[in-house]
């Protein structure tokens, strides 16, 4: 599955990635929400994990992780029992399901660094970024909880931007590349 798009002068194509060879055609990947243990297993078992790590080592791929994808971009996870192989992309620690179970899902307006107006964010069993270091930069918080961070061409979000009609987070990610 492929979808061609144009944003201003930039043209691109959105591709469905299912196999390691599909990643070769990508300048960037969005790792979606879901269950981080399952996504991790799929990446490892399919061979995509190693391909992504290799591209990261050559610094030639952008990554955006939403919710479970945020967890996978981290270098540390607070749950030592979690069976999740992290991509080690960002200097951050994450706590899975920090806002509670599915029934505690919620929506909230956020102030995001660089955005001129607030962003309506959807949180579903969302993680939080509990600690950052090095070059990792906080872009949004909810109180004292970090919910959006950036490092190089990597972007980690606790929320689901794909569940709104507001494309600013996706545009921001594309502009980072």
SERO-4910 file (N, C-alpha, C, O; in steps of 0.05 Angstrom, whole numbers):
BEGIN
 pado doro    nc1    nc2    nc3   cac1   cac2   cac3    cc1    cc2    cc3    oc1    oc2    oc3
  Unk    A     17    -24      0      0      0      0     18     25      0     38     26     14
  Unk    A     11     44    -16     26     68    -19      7     92    -23    -14     89    -35
  Unk    A     15    114    -12     -1    138    -16     18    162    -21     36    167     -6
  Unk    A     14    175    -44     30    198    -52     18    223    -40     -6    226    -39
  Unk    A     35    241    -30     26    266    -19     44    289    -27     67    284    -35
  Unk    A     34    314    -25     50    337    -30     44    357     -8     21    364     -4
  Unk    A     64    367      5     62    387     26     79    411     18    104    409     20
  Unk    A     67    432      8     83    455     -2     98    445    -27     87    434    -45
  Unk    A    125    449    -26    142    441    -48    152    413    -45    164    402    -63
  Unk    A    148    401    -21    158    374    -16    138    353    -25    114    355    -20
  Unk    A    148    334    -39    132    311    -47    142    286    -32    165    284    -25
  Unk    A    123    268    -28    131    244    -14    112    222    -19     92    224    -34
  Unk    A    118    200     -6    101    176     -9    100    162     18    121    157     30
  Unk    A     76    155     27     73    140     51     71    111     43     55    103     26
  Unk    A     88     94     56     89     66     50     82     49     74     88     57     96
  Unk    A     69     27     69     65      7     90     90    -11     92     98    -23     72
  Unk    A    102    -12    115    126    -27    119    119    -53    133    109    -53    156
  Unk    A    125    -76    120    119   -102    132    143   -120    132    143   -140    147
  Unk    A    164   -114    117    188   -131    115    212   -113    116    211    -89    110
  Unk    A    235   -125    124    260   -109    125    267    -94    100    276    -71    101
  Unk    A    262   -107     77    269    -94     51    252    -69     46    260    -51     31
  Unk    A    228    -67     58    211    -44     54    224    -19     66    218      4     57
  Unk    A    240    -22     86    253      0    100    273     14     82    278     38     85
  Unk    A    284      0     63    304     11     44    293     35     28    307     53     21
  Unk    A    267     34     23    254     56      8    246     79     25    234     99     14
  Unk    A    251     79     51    242     99     69    264    118     79    286    110     85
  Unk    A    257    144     79    275    164     92    268    166    121    285    175    137
  Unk    A    244    158    128    235    160    156    214    139    162    200    129    143
  Unk    A    211    132    187    191    112    196    175    124    219    186    139    236
  Unk    A    149    118    219    133    124    243    126     97    256    114     80    243
  Unk    A    135     94    280    129     70    296    104     76    312    104     94    329
  Unk    A     82     62    306     56     70    317     52     61    346     69     48    359
  Unk    A     29     69    356     20     59    382     11     30    380      9     19    358
  Unk    A      4     19    402     -3     -9    403      8    -21    429      7     -8    450
  Unk    A     18    -44    428     30    -57    451     60    -60    446     68    -74    428
  Unk    A     76    -46    463    105    -45    458    118    -72    457    137    -76    442
  Unk    A    110    -91    474    122   -117    474    117   -131    447    135   -143    435
  Unk    A     92   -129    437     85   -142    411    100   -129    388    111   -143    371
  Unk    A    101   -102    388    115    -88    366    144    -95    366    156   -100    345
  Unk    A    156    -96    390    184   -104    393    189   -132    382    208   -136    367
  Unk    A    172   -151    389    175   -178    379    173   -179    349    189   -193    335
  Unk    A    154   -165    337    150   -165    308    175   -154    295    185   -165    275
  Unk    A    186   -131    305    210   -119    294    233   -139    295    248   -142    275
  Unk    A    237   -151    318    260   -170    321    256   -195    304    274   -202    288
  Unk    A    233   -208    305    229   -233    291    229   -229    261    236   -248    246
  Unk    A    221   -206    251    220   -201    222    247   -192    211    251   -193    187
  Unk    A    265   -185    228    291   -174    219    291   -144    216    311   -132    210
  Unk    A    267   -131    219    266   -102    216    281    -87    238    292    -66    233
  Unk    A    283    -98    262    297    -86    284    326    -80    275    336    -58    278
  Unk    A    340   -101    264    368    -98    256    371    -78    233    391    -63    233
  Unk    A    352    -78    215    354    -59    192    351    -30    203    366    -13    194
  Unk    A    332    -26    221    328      1    232    354      9    247    363     32    244
  Unk    A    365     -8    264    389     -2    279    412      5    260    428     23    265
  Unk    A    415    -10    239    436     -5    219    433     22    207    452     37    204
  Unk    A    408     29    199    403     56    188    408     78    209    418     99    202
  Unk    A    402     72    234    407     92    255    438     95    258    447    118    262
  Unk    A    453     74    256    482     75    259    494     93    237    515    106    241
  Unk    A    481     93    214    490    110    191    477    138    192    482    154    174
  Unk    A    460    142    211    446    168    214    431    176    189    432    199    180
  Unk    A    418    157    176    404    163    151    374    154    152    363    147    131
  Unk    A    362    156    176    333    151    177    322    168    200    333    170    221
  Unk    A    299    180    195    284    194    215    264    174    228    254    157    215
  Unk    A    259    178    254    241    161    268    222    178    285    230    196    299
  Unk    A    196    171    284    176    182    301    162    159    315    152    141    302
  Unk    A    160    160    341    147    140    356    123    151    371    127    170    387
  Unk    A     99    141    366     76    150    381     67    128    401     64    105    393
  Unk    A     64    136    426     54    118    447     73     94    450     95     98    460
  Unk    A     66     70    441     84     47    443    110     53    427    131     44    435
  Unk    A    108     67    405    131     74    390    150     92    406    174     90    403
  Unk    A    139    109    423    155    126    441    172    108    459    195    113    463
  Unk    A    159     87    470    173     68    487    197     56    472    219     54    483
  Unk    A    193     47    448    213     33    433    237     51    426    259     41    422
  Unk    A    233     78    424    255     96    418    273    101    441    295    111    438
  Unk    A    264     94    465    279    100    490    304     83    493    307     62    481
  Unk    A    323     93    510    346     78    517    341     63    543    355     43    549
  Unk    A    321     72    559    315     58    584    285     57    588    270     74    578
  Unk    A    277     36    603    249     33    610    247     28    640    265     14    651
  Unk    A    227     39    653    226     36    682    218      8    691    226      0    713
  Unk    A    204     -6    675    195    -34    681    216    -54    674    218    -62    650
  Unk    A    232    -62    693    254    -80    687    244   -108    679    260   -123    667
  Unk    A    219   -115    684    208   -141    676    197   -141    648    190   -162    637
  Unk    A    195   -117    635    184   -115    609    201   -130    588    226   -128    588
  Unk    A    188   -145    571    201   -160    551    201   -144    525    189   -152    505
  Unk    A    215   -121    526    215   -103    503    244    -97    496    260    -89    513
  Unk    A    251   -102    471    278    -95    461    276    -67    450    263    -62    430
  Unk    A    290    -48    463    289    -20    456    308    -14    433    329    -27    430
  Unk    A    301      6    416    318     14    394    342     32    403    361     36    388
  Unk    A    341     41    428    362     58    439    367     83    422    390     91    418
  Unk    A    346     95    411    349    118    393    352    144    409    367    162    400
  Unk    A    339    147    432    339    173    445    348    170    474    343    150    488
  Unk    A    361    191    484    371    192    511    348    199    530    345    221    539
  Unk    A    332    178    535    308    182    552    301    156    565    307    134    555
  Unk    A    287    158    587    275    136    601    245    139    600    234    161    602
  Unk    A    231    116    596    202    117    593    188     98    612    199     76    619
  Unk    A    164    106    621    147     89    637    123     82    621    108    100    612
  Unk    A    119     56    616     96     47    600     70     51    616     70     49    641
  Unk    A     48     55    602     21     57    614     20     75    639      6     69    658
  Unk    A     34     97    638     37    115    661     11    129    669      8    137    692
  Unk    A     -7    131    651    -33    145    657    -55    125    664    -78    133    668
  Unk    A    -49    100    665    -69     80    673    -77     62    650    -64     61    629
  Unk    A    -99     49    654   -109     29    635   -125     43    613   -128     67    612
  Unk    A   -135     27    594   -150     37    571   -173     56    580   -178     76    567
  Unk    A   -188     48    601   -211     65    609   -203     92    620   -220    110    622
  Unk    A   -178     96    627   -168    122    636   -158    139    613   -145    160    618
  Unk    A   -163    132    588   -154    147    565   -167    175    566   -189    178    577
  Unk    A   -154    195    555   -164    222    556   -153    239    534   -135    231    519
  Unk    A   -164    263    531   -155    283    512   -148    308    527   -160    315    548
  Unk    A   -127    323    517   -118    346    531   -105    365    511    -92    357    492
  Unk    A   -107    391    516    -93    411    500    -65    415    511    -61    417    535
  Unk    A    -46    415    493    -18    418    500     -5    442    488    -13    450    465
  Unk    A     13    454    502     31    475    490     56    460    480     70    448    496
  Unk    A     61    462    455     84    449    443    104    470    434     97    489    420
  Unk    A    129    467    442    150    486    435    151    489    404    153    470    389
  Unk    A    149    514    395    150    521    367    122    522    354    120    532    331
  Unk    A    101    514    367     74    516    357     62    542    367     65    549    391
  Unk    A     48    556    350     36    582    358     10    579    373      2    597    388
  Unk    A     -3    556    370    -28    552    385    -28    524    397    -12    507    388
  Unk    A    -45    519    416    -45    493    430    -52    470    411    -64    474    390
  Unk    A    -44    446    419    -49    422    404    -67    404    420    -61    398    443
  Unk    A    -88    394    407   -107    376    420    -96    347    418    -95    336    396
  Unk    A    -87    335    441    -74    309    441    -92    288    452   -107    293    471
  Unk    A    -90    264    441   -106    240    450    -86    221    463    -67    211    451
  Unk    A    -92    214    488    -75    196    504    -90    170    509   -112    170    521
  Unk    A    -79    147    501    -91    121    505    -70    103    518    -50     96    505
  Unk    A    -74     95    543    -55     78    558    -27     89    553     -8     74    548
  Unk    A    -24    114    555      0    128    546     24    125    565     21    123    589
  Unk    A     48    124    553     72    125    569     79    154    576     68    173    565
  Unk    A     98    158    594    110    184    598    140    181    597    151    159    601
  Unk    A    153    202    589    182    203    589    190    213    617    185    236    624
  Unk    A    202    196    632    208    202    660    235    216    664    239    229    684
  Unk    A    252    214    644    279    226    647    291    230    620    288    213    602
  Unk    A    305    252    616    320    256    591    349    264    599    354    274    621
  Unk    A    367    261    580    395    269    584    407    274    557    394    270    536
  Unk    A    432    282    557    447    286    532    433    307    514    426    329    524
  Unk    A    430    300    489    418    319    469    388    318    467    376    331    450
  Unk    A    375    302    483    346    299    482    333    325    493    341    335    514
  Unk    A    314    335    478    301    361    484    271    357    490    257    343    475
  Unk    A    262    369    511    233    368    518    218    388    500    226    412    498
  Unk    A    197    379    487    181    397    470    153    402    482    140    422    475
  Unk    A    143    384    499    117    388    512    116    372    538    127    350    540
  Unk    A    102    384    557     97    371    583     67    374    590     53    391    579
  Unk    A     59    357    608     32    360    621     39    361    651     44    340    663
  Unk    A     38    385    662     48    388    689     78    382    689     93    395    674
  Unk    A     87    363    705    115    356    706    121    331    689    144    322    688
  Unk    A    101    321    675    105    297    659    112    304    630     98    320    617
  Unk    A    134    293    620    144    298    593    128    280    574    127    256    577
  Unk    A    116    292    554     99    277    535    108    280    506     96    268    488
  Unk    A    128    297    501    139    300    474    168    308    476    175    327    489
  Unk    A    186    293    462    214    300    462    226    295    435    215    280    418
  Unk    A    249    308    430    263    306    405    293    303    410    304    314    428
  Unk    A    305    286    393    334    284    393    342    279    364    334    259    352
  Unk    A    359    296    353    368    294    325    343    292    307    325    309    309
  Unk    A    342    271    291    319    268    273    299    246    284    287    232    269
  Unk    A    297    245    311    279    227    324    259    243    341    266    263    354
  Unk    A    234    234    341    212    248    355    196    227    370    186    208    358
  Unk    A    193    231    396    178    213    413    154    227    426    156    248    438
  Unk    A    130    214    422    105    226    432     91    206    449     90    182    443
  Unk    A     79    215    471     63    198    488     35    195    477     20    177    485
  Unk    A     27    212    459      0    214    449     -2    204    420     18    197    408
  Unk    A    -27    205    410    -33    194    383    -41    217    364    -65    224    363
  Unk    A    -23    229    349    -30    251    331    -47    242    308    -61    258    295
  Unk    A    -46    216    301    -62    205    279    -91    204    285   -107    199    267
  Unk    A    -99    208    310   -127    208    318   -141    235    317   -163    238    326
  Unk    A   -126    255    307   -138    282    304   -135    290    274   -121    277    259
  Unk    A   -149    312    268   -146    323    241   -123    343    239   -118    354    217
  Unk    A   -110    349    261    -88    368    262    -62    355    253    -52    336    266
  Unk    A    -51    364    231    -27    352    219     -1    365    227     20    359    217
  Unk    A     -2    384    247     22    399    253     45    381    264     68    386    258
  Unk    A     39    361    280     60    343    290     73    328    267     98    325    266
  Unk    A     57    318    249     68    304    225     84    323    208    106    315    198
  Unk    A     75    347    204     90    367    188    116    373    202    137    375    189
  Unk    A    115    377    228    140    382    244    160    360    240    184    365    235
  Unk    A    151    335    241    168    312    237    181    313    209    205    309    206
  Unk    A    165    317    189    175    318    161    196    341    158    215    338    143
  Unk    A    191    363    171    210    386    169    236    380    183    257    391    177
  Unk    A    236    361    203    260    353    216    279    338    198    303    337    203
  Unk    A    269    326    177    285    307    160    303    323    141    318    311    126
***
